[in-house]
Amino acid sequence: MIIIKKGLFIISIAVWGVLLSGCELFDNLRQEPETVTTEPVQTAPEPEPATVIESFYEEPSNWRPVLPHELDAHFEESEALLKLMRYSRRIKELTPEELNQEYQAYQAHTKEEKTAVNMQLQHALLLSAAEAPYRDDKRAKTILTKIINSGEKRGLVLREYAYSLLVNIEQREQAEQQYRQLRNILKKEIDRRELLEQKLEALKSIEESITQRQNKTEESAP
């Protein structure tokens, strides 16, 4: 019995020692925590926000399919444009008398027909014909300007043609103005030369008269 008590006493002391050691170890771990050194992880830089590019895709699209009657309108304008280009080429080959006849034929059209864009362009072509005796570039430019500034959705092709005609008339006017200026300069130069020639002829006649007087004086001298 005594031996059993001694054994239990020794076991209890051992257990008590183990518990004390465990408590000390726990206190050390709590007071001095182990420092773990970790290298900083290099992360890729975040990309900058993309530049906002204005695009027509961001705008509400105005596209819509072309309707059949609009296609017909385009074909009609193209056909009218072709006829006007042929007409323009034809009137360039006409004589002044034939241009007069063509203009009278145009005047015979009704007022309603003359309001059509293709007829107005025909009128402008006749008025701006280079060899026409009735030529009136100012009226032609007025007609073309009205066609160009019209706000109608239809007639875009013919408006572009009107713009090209207007540019041609203005360029021709500038060329003619430069030609008149050069002609005036040339005329002044010709007049100046003619005046110099007249003065030279006058000096020659004076010199001849002086020479004749001297000869007569020498002949009459004893």
Residue, then its C-alpha position, 0 to 999 in steps of 0.5 A: m500500500i505504501i508502495i502504491k502511494k509512493g508511485l502515485f506521488i511520483i506520477s503526480i509530481a511528474v505530471w505537475g512538472v510537465l504542466l509547468s513546462g507547458c505553461e512556460l512554453f505557452d507564455n514564451l510563445r505569447q510574449e515573443p511571437e516568432t517573426v516571419t520575414t516574407e519578401p514583398v510580392q511584386t505585382a504588375p502595375e495596373p493599366e491606366p484607364a484607356t483614353v476615351i476616343e470619340s467615335f461615331y459608334e458612340e453616337p446614335s446611328n442615323w443609318r437606315p435602309v434605302l427605300p425603293h422610292e428613294l432608289d428610284a429618285h437617285f436613278e432619276e437624278s443620275e439620268a437627269l444629270l447625264k442629260l444635262m452633261r450631254y446638253s452642256r456639251r451640245i450647246k458649246e458647239l452651237t453658233p450664236e444664232e443657234l444659241n438664240q434659237e435654243y434659248q427661244a425654245y427654252q422660253a416656250h416651256t411653261k412656267e411649271e416646267k421651268t420650276a423643275v431643278n433640271m430645267q433651272l440648270q438648263h437655263a443656267l447653262l444657256l445663260s452662261a454659254a460663252e458664245a451666247p449673245y444674251r449671255d448673263d453670268k450674274r443671272a446664271k449664278t443667282i439660279l445656281t446659288k438658289i439650287i445649291n442653298s435649297g434644303e430639299k432632301r432630294g436633288l443632292v446630285l443635281r445640287e452638286y452639279a450646280y455647285s460645279l457649274l457655279v465654280n466654273i463660271e467664277q473661274r472663267e470670270q476671273a480668267e476673263q478679268q485677268y485677260r482684260q487687265l493684261r490686254n489693257i497693259l499691252k494696249k498702254e505699252i503699244d500706245r507708249r511705243e507709238l508715242l515714242e516712234q512719233k517723237l522719234e520721227a519728229l526729231k528726225s524731221i527737225e534734224e533733216s530741216i536743220t541739215q538742209r538749212q546748213n547746206k543752203t547757207e554753205e551754198s549761198a556763202p561767197 
